[in-house]
Amino acid sequence: MLIPLAEQLRPETLDDYLGQEHLIGKGAILRRAIESGKVPSMILWGGPGVGKTTLAYIISKQLQRSFYTLSAVSSGVKEVREVIARATESGESPFLFIDEIHRFSKSQQDALLGAVEKGVVTFIGATTENPSFEVISPLLSRCQIYILKSLGEEHLLKLLDSGRKHLEERMQKEIILAESEALLRISGGDARKLLNALELIVSSEQGASTIKITNDLTLQVIQQNLALYDKTGEMHYDVISAFIKSMRGSDPNGAVYWLARMIEAGEDPKFIARRMLILASEDIGNANPNALLLATACFQAIDVIGYPECDLILSQTAIYLACSVKSNASYLAIRSAKSAFRDGGDQPVPLPIRNASTNLMKKIGYGKDYKYAHDFDNNFVEMEFLPEALKGTRFYDPQDNPREQEIRQRLKKLWKEKYRY
């Protein structure tokens, strides 16, 4: 069996490892820990193909300790306990690497706690999902979290060149990389995806003595060969993007089709539900506040039910979000406010709305002239709630839908011309 190019080029030392300079560059925090021989249990968080598995393997090799590896997709509590038993017998505190740790249930993660805390194993977990949501708190507290970034263009071009040379030698052909933009775009910073695509293109041109890789050839070959959804990375982000854009574009048919693709591929339902939660606020917001409530209920329900029945809940929610009136006013408001803060710095809080928690604060004016809204008609009284430099700045601009038009009229009635509603 031919070993994939990405596996053949997997680096074996820190010096050969590309990217993640913030962690393993000269003097960086994780490199210092490795060189000292005192490596903590850790969780490596980053997108697919950024080097999580490779880094775990290099750490074990450099420290010359046994390396056990499990996949959360195919392993359970039984396999975890077997590894811990072997580690206890050996007495060497080997590394236990678990890929896709976010797919482990609470009971499966619980099985790790004692061994990690006592140092029976040095745990390394890898995840593409935010560990704050997917890893239980007791395990998080016993691990360092290291964030791995997508590979930059410089790293990807080095990989491409290494892959080209390796394939030239293996196939005894001349390979000319005339254009690389399409390959880089398709990779999305994923080294494995980049090398798989390169190998696929070269393999498709086996009859030629010289292979010239262009953007057109890349797109032609990739589109013909990567039509299937691969939840491990190849089409993962393309399909979730199509799903989100279908709901944003108010097309329930497109939304439910891409949802079906993910469900059939065994995509983590929490991943799907979390994306719908974000969309409910980003793309619908106050135009229909019930959208966020339903998306939240969906996330909670699938955590209880799971596959296969939870596909009904995912479908109901996706269709509702797709059919809902849309507004990104809340999204634009927070972006605008954050921009104003970055540009203007720490503007002082107006004295009337500061918290006067001590007598000294009261004496110097904290809370002076503050008016309690509920003491006035309609529970409203005009005051200044923004720093002086931002007085009159409108961050929230209600959009043209029935619910937000009601909000606009209310704000206009309350604030008159102050915010130009």
C-alpha positions as CSV (number, residue, x, y, z in Angstrom):
1,M,0.0,0.0,0.0
2,L,1.4,3.4,-1.0
3,I,1.8,5.7,2.0
4,P,0.2,9.1,1.4
5,L,2.6,12.0,0.6
6,A,1.6,13.9,3.8
7,E,2.6,10.8,5.9
8,Q,5.9,10.4,4.0
9,L,6.8,14.0,4.7
10,R,5.8,14.1,8.3
11,P,8.7,15.8,10.2
12,E,10.4,13.9,13.1
13,T,12.3,16.7,14.9
14,L,11.4,20.2,16.2
15,D,13.8,21.8,13.7
16,D,12.0,20.2,10.8
17,Y,8.6,21.1,12.1
18,L,7.0,24.0,10.1
19,G,4.9,26.7,11.8
20,Q,3.8,27.3,15.4
21,E,6.9,29.5,16.1
22,H,5.0,31.0,19.0
23,L,5.1,27.6,20.7
24,I,8.2,25.8,19.5
25,G,10.4,28.5,18.1
26,K,13.7,29.2,19.8
27,G,12.9,30.2,23.4
28,A,9.2,29.7,23.0
29,I,7.2,28.3,25.9
30,L,6.5,24.7,24.7
31,R,10.0,24.3,23.3
32,R,11.5,25.3,26.6
33,A,9.3,22.7,28.4
34,I,10.4,20.0,25.9
35,E,14.1,20.8,26.2
36,S,13.9,20.8,29.9
37,G,12.2,17.3,29.8
38,K,9.3,18.6,32.0
39,V,6.3,18.5,29.6
40,P,2.9,19.0,31.2
41,S,-0.3,17.3,30.1
42,M,-1.7,19.4,27.4
43,I,-4.5,20.0,24.9
44,L,-3.5,21.1,21.4
45,W,-6.3,23.2,19.8
46,G,-6.2,24.0,16.2
47,G,-7.7,23.4,12.8
48,P,-7.1,20.3,10.7
49,G,-3.6,19.8,9.2
50,V,-1.8,22.3,11.4
51,G,0.5,19.7,13.0
52,K,-1.2,18.6,16.2
53,T,-0.5,14.8,15.8
54,T,3.0,15.5,14.5
55,L,3.9,17.7,17.4
56,A,2.7,15.1,19.9
57,Y,4.8,12.4,18.2
58,I,7.9,14.7,18.1
59,I,7.6,15.4,21.8
60,S,7.5,11.7,22.7
61,K,10.4,10.9,20.4
62,Q,12.6,13.7,21.7
63,L,11.9,12.7,25.3
64,Q,12.3,9.0,24.4
65,R,9.2,7.9,26.1
66,S,6.5,5.4,25.0
67,F,3.7,6.9,22.9
68,Y,0.2,5.4,23.1
69,T,-2.3,6.8,20.7
70,L,-6.1,6.5,20.7
71,S,-8.8,8.0,18.5
72,A,-11.9,9.3,20.2
73,V,-13.9,8.2,17.2
74,S,-13.1,4.5,17.6
75,S,-11.9,4.2,21.3
76,G,-13.8,4.2,24.6
77,V,-13.3,3.8,28.4
78,K,-12.2,0.2,27.9
79,E,-9.3,1.2,25.7
80,V,-8.3,4.1,28.0
81,R,-8.2,1.9,31.0
82,E,-6.1,-0.7,29.2
83,V,-3.5,2.0,28.3
84,I,-3.5,3.3,31.9
85,A,-2.9,-0.3,33.2
86,R,0.1,-0.8,30.9
87,A,1.4,2.6,31.8
88,T,1.1,1.8,35.5
89,E,3.0,-1.5,35.1
90,S,5.8,0.3,33.1
91,G,6.3,3.0,35.7
92,E,7.7,5.4,33.0
93,S,4.7,7.9,32.6
94,P,4.3,7.4,28.9
95,F,2.5,9.8,26.6
96,L,-1.1,9.1,25.9
97,F,-2.3,10.9,22.8
98,I,-6.0,11.1,22.1
99,D,-7.1,12.6,18.7
100,E,-10.4,14.4,18.5
101,I,-10.7,14.5,22.3
102,H,-13.9,16.7,21.9
103,R,-15.7,13.5,20.7
104,F,-15.1,11.8,24.1
105,S,-18.1,11.7,26.4
106,K,-18.0,13.0,30.0
107,S,-17.6,9.4,31.3
108,Q,-14.8,8.7,28.9
109,Q,-13.0,11.9,29.9
110,D,-13.5,11.1,33.6
111,A,-11.6,7.9,33.1
112,L,-8.5,9.9,32.3
113,L,-8.5,12.1,35.4
114,G,-6.8,9.9,38.0
115,A,-4.0,8.8,35.7
116,V,-3.4,12.4,34.6
117,E,-3.4,13.9,38.1
118,K,-1.0,11.2,39.5
119,G,1.3,11.4,36.5
120,V,0.7,7.8,35.4
121,V,0.5,9.2,31.9
122,T,1.3,12.5,30.3
123,F,-1.9,13.3,28.4
124,I,-1.9,15.0,25.0
125,G,-5.3,15.7,23.5
126,A,-5.9,17.2,20.1
127,T,-9.1,19.0,19.1
128,T,-10.4,21.2,16.3
129,E,-13.1,22.5,18.7
130,N,-12.9,25.0,21.5
131,P,-11.9,22.9,24.5
132,S,-13.8,25.2,26.9
133,F,-17.0,23.8,25.4
134,E,-16.0,20.2,24.7
135,V,-13.6,19.2,27.5
136,I,-14.8,18.7,31.1
137,S,-13.5,21.3,33.6
138,P,-11.5,18.8,35.8
139,L,-9.5,17.6,32.8
140,L,-9.0,21.2,31.6
141,S,-7.7,22.2,34.9
142,R,-5.0,19.5,34.7
143,C,-3.8,20.5,31.3
144,Q,-2.1,23.4,29.5
145,I,-4.0,24.6,26.5
146,Y,-1.8,25.4,23.4
147,I,-3.4,27.0,20.4
148,L,-2.0,26.0,17.0
149,K,-2.4,28.5,14.2
150,S,-3.1,27.8,10.5
151,L,0.1,27.6,8.5
152,G,1.1,30.8,6.7
153,E,1.9,31.1,3.0
154,E,5.7,30.8,3.6
155,H,5.3,27.5,5.4
156,L,2.9,26.1,2.7
157,L,5.2,27.1,-0.1
158,K,8.0,25.2,1.6
159,L,5.8,22.2,2.0
160,L,4.8,22.4,-1.7
161,D,8.4,22.5,-2.8
162,S,9.3,19.5,-0.5
163,G,6.3,17.6,-1.9
164,R,7.2,18.4,-5.5
165,K,10.8,17.2,-5.1
166,H,9.7,14.0,-3.3
167,L,7.1,13.2,-6.1
168,E,9.7,13.9,-8.8
169,E,12.1,11.4,-7.2
170,R,9.4,8.8,-6.6
171,M,7.8,9.0,-10.1
172,Q,10.9,9.9,-12.1
173,K,9.1,12.8,-13.7
174,E,9.7,16.5,-14.0
175,I,7.1,18.5,-12.0
176,I,6.8,22.2,-12.7
177,L,4.9,24.3,-10.2
178,A,3.9,27.1,-12.5
179,E,1.1,28.5,-10.3
180,S,0.4,27.8,-6.7
181,E,-2.4,30.3,-5.8
182,A,-5.2,27.7,-6.2
183,L,-3.4,25.1,-4.2
184,L,-2.8,27.5,-1.4
185,R,-6.4,28.7,-1.4
186,I,-7.8,25.1,-1.4
187,S,-5.5,24.1,1.5
188,G,-6.9,26.8,3.9
189,G,-3.7,26.5,5.9
190,D,-4.0,22.7,6.2
191,A,-0.7,21.0,5.4
192,R,-2.3,17.6,4.9
193,K,-4.9,18.9,2.6
194,L,-2.3,20.8,0.6
195,L,-0.1,17.7,0.1
196,N,-3.1,15.5,-0.6
197,A,-4.2,17.9,-3.4
198,L,-0.7,18.1,-4.8
199,E,-0.4,14.3,-4.9
200,L,-3.9,14.0,-6.5
201,I,-3.0,16.4,-9.3
202,V,0.3,14.7,-10.1
203,S,-1.4,11.3,-10.0
204,S,-4.0,12.5,-12.5
205,E,-1.3,13.3,-15.0
206,Q,0.7,10.1,-14.9
207,G,0.8,9.7,-18.7
208,A,2.9,12.9,-19.1
209,S,6.7,12.9,-18.8
210,T,6.5,16.5,-17.6
211,I,3.7,17.7,-15.3
212,K,3.0,21.5,-15.3
213,I,0.8,22.5,-12.4
214,T,-1.4,25.5,-13.1
215,N,-4.3,27.1,-11.2
216,D,-6.7,25.8,-13.9
217,L,-5.4,22.2,-13.7
218,T,-5.6,22.4,-9.9
219,L,-9.3,23.5,-9.8
220,Q,-10.2,21.0,-12.5
221,V,-8.7,18.0,-10.7
222,I,-9.8,19.0,-7.2
223,Q,-13.4,19.6,-8.3
224,Q,-13.6,16.2,-10.0
225,N,-12.1,14.2,-7.1
226,L,-13.2,15.9,-3.9
227,A,-17.0,15.9,-4.3
228,L,-17.6,13.8,-1.2
229,Y,-17.9,15.4,2.2
230,D,-15.0,14.4,4.6
231,K,-15.7,15.4,8.2
232,T,-12.0,15.0,9.0
233,G,-11.1,18.0,6.9
234,E,-11.2,17.8,3.1
235,M,-14.6,19.3,2.5
236,H,-15.5,19.9,6.1
237,Y,-15.3,23.7,6.0
238,D,-16.8,24.0,2.5
239,V,-19.9,22.1,3.5
240,I,-20.5,24.0,6.7
241,S,-20.0,27.2,4.8
242,A,-22.6,26.2,2.3
243,F,-25.0,25.3,5.1
244,I,-24.5,28.7,6.9
245,K,-24.8,30.6,3.6
246,S,-28.0,28.8,2.7
247,M,-29.7,29.8,6.0
248,R,-28.3,33.3,5.7
249,G,-29.7,33.4,2.2
250,S,-33.2,32.3,3.4
251,D,-33.1,29.0,1.4
252,P,-34.5,26.2,3.6
253,N,-34.0,23.7,0.8
254,G,-30.3,24.4,0.4
255,A,-29.9,24.4,4.2
256,V,-31.5,21.0,4.8
257,Y,-29.6,19.5,1.9
258,W,-26.2,20.5,3.3
259,L,-27.4,19.5,6.8
260,A,-28.2,16.0,5.4
261,R,-24.7,15.8,3.9
262,M,-23.2,16.4,7.3
263,I,-25.5,14.1,9.2
264,E,-24.9,11.2,6.7
265,A,-21.1,11.8,7.2
266,G,-21.5,11.5,11.0
267,E,-20.6,15.1,11.7
268,D,-20.7,16.0,15.4
269,P,-24.3,17.4,16.0
270,K,-22.9,19.8,18.6
271,F,-20.7,21.4,15.9
272,I,-23.7,21.9,13.6
273,A,-25.9,23.3,16.5
274,R,-23.1,25.7,17.6
275,R,-22.9,27.2,14.1
276,M,-26.7,27.7,14.1
277,L,-26.4,29.4,17.5
278,I,-23.9,31.9,16.0
279,L,-26.1,32.5,12.9
280,A,-29.2,33.1,15.0
281,S,-27.5,36.1,16.6
282,E,-25.2,37.2,13.7
283,D,-27.7,37.0,10.9
284,I,-31.1,37.3,12.5
285,G,-30.7,39.0,15.8
286,N,-33.4,41.3,17.0
287,A,-35.4,41.0,13.8
288,N,-36.6,37.7,15.4
289,P,-35.3,37.1,18.9
290,N,-37.0,33.7,19.0
291,A,-34.4,32.4,16.6
292,L,-31.7,32.5,19.3
293,L,-34.1,30.8,21.8
294,L,-34.8,28.0,19.3
295,A,-31.1,27.6,18.4
296,T,-30.3,27.4,22.2
297,A,-33.0,24.8,22.8
298,C,-31.7,22.8,19.8
299,F,-28.2,22.8,21.2
300,Q,-29.4,21.6,24.6
301,A,-31.8,19.0,23.2
302,I,-29.2,17.3,21.0
303,D,-26.9,17.0,24.0
304,V,-29.6,14.9,25.6
305,I,-30.8,12.9,22.6
306,G,-28.0,12.4,20.2
307,Y,-28.1,10.6,16.9
308,P,-30.2,9.4,15.1
309,E,-33.3,11.2,16.5
310,C,-31.5,14.6,16.9
311,D,-31.5,15.0,13.1
312,L,-35.1,16.0,13.4
313,I,-34.3,18.8,15.8
314,L,-31.4,20.0,13.7
315,S,-33.6,20.0,10.6
316,Q,-36.4,21.9,12.4
317,T,-34.0,24.5,13.6
318,A,-32.2,24.9,10.3
319,I,-35.4,25.4,8.4
320,Y,-36.7,27.9,11.0
321,L,-33.5,29.9,10.8
322,A,-33.5,29.8,7.0
323,C,-37.1,31.0,6.8
324,S,-36.7,33.8,9.4
325,V,-36.5,37.5,8.6
326,K,-32.8,38.5,8.6
327,S,-30.8,41.3,10.2
328,N,-27.1,41.7,11.0
329,A,-27.6,44.9,12.9
330,S,-26.3,43.4,16.2
331,Y,-23.2,42.1,14.4
332,L,-22.5,45.4,12.8
333,A,-23.1,47.3,16.1
334,I,-20.5,45.3,18.1
335,R,-18.0,45.6,15.3
336,S,-18.5,49.3,15.1
337,A,-18.3,49.7,18.9
338,K,-15.1,47.6,19.1
339,S,-13.6,49.7,16.3
340,A,-14.4,52.9,18.2
341,F,-12.7,51.5,21.3
342,R,-9.6,50.5,19.3
343,D,-9.4,53.8,17.6
344,G,-10.2,56.0,20.6
345,G,-8.6,54.0,23.5
346,D,-9.9,53.9,27.0
347,Q,-12.4,56.8,27.1
348,P,-13.4,57.8,30.7
349,V,-16.7,56.7,32.0
350,P,-19.0,59.7,32.6
351,L,-19.1,60.5,36.4
352,P,-22.9,60.2,36.8
353,I,-22.9,56.5,35.7
354,R,-19.8,55.5,37.7
355,N,-20.3,53.2,40.7
356,A,-19.9,55.2,43.9
357,S,-18.9,52.3,46.2
358,T,-17.0,54.3,48.8
359,N,-17.5,57.7,50.5
360,L,-14.4,59.1,48.8
361,M,-15.8,58.2,45.4
362,K,-19.0,60.0,46.3
363,K,-17.1,63.1,47.3
364,I,-15.2,63.3,44.0
365,G,-18.5,63.1,42.0
366,Y,-18.9,59.4,41.3
367,G,-22.7,58.8,40.7
368,K,-23.6,62.4,41.1
369,D,-26.7,63.5,39.1
370,Y,-27.4,59.9,38.1
371,K,-31.2,59.6,37.3
372,Y,-32.9,56.2,38.0
373,A,-34.9,55.5,34.9
374,H,-37.7,53.7,36.8
375,D,-38.5,56.9,38.7
376,F,-39.7,58.6,35.5
377,D,-42.6,58.3,33.1
378,N,-42.3,55.4,30.7
379,N,-39.2,54.2,32.7
380,F,-37.0,56.6,30.7
381,V,-35.0,59.7,31.3
382,E,-32.5,61.2,29.0
383,M,-28.9,60.9,30.2
384,E,-25.5,60.6,28.6
385,F,-24.2,57.0,28.6
386,L,-21.3,57.4,26.3
387,P,-17.9,59.0,26.9
388,E,-17.7,62.6,25.9
389,A,-15.6,61.9,22.8
390,L,-18.3,59.5,21.5
391,K,-21.4,61.6,22.4
392,G,-24.2,61.0,19.9
393,T,-22.5,58.0,18.2
394,R,-24.9,55.5,16.8
395,F,-23.6,51.9,16.9
396,Y,-26.9,50.1,16.6
397,D,-28.8,50.8,13.4
398,P,-32.1,48.9,13.2
399,Q,-32.7,47.4,9.8
400,D,-35.8,47.3,7.6
401,N,-37.9,44.5,9.1
402,P,-41.1,44.8,11.1
403,R,-39.5,44.0,14.5
404,E,-36.6,46.3,14.2
405,Q,-38.7,49.1,12.7
406,E,-40.7,49.0,15.9
407,I,-37.4,49.3,17.8
408,R,-36.3,52.2,15.6
409,Q,-39.6,54.1,16.2
410,R,-39.3,53.6,20.0
411,L,-35.7,54.8,20.0
412,K,-36.5,57.8,17.9
413,K,-39.4,58.7,20.3
414,L,-37.1,58.4,23.3
415,W,-33.9,60.0,22.0
416,K,-35.4,62.5,19.5
417,E,-32.5,63.6,17.3
418,K,-29.7,62.6,19.5
419,Y,-28.8,59.3,17.7
420,R,-30.6,60.3,14.4
421,Y,-33.0,57.4,14.4
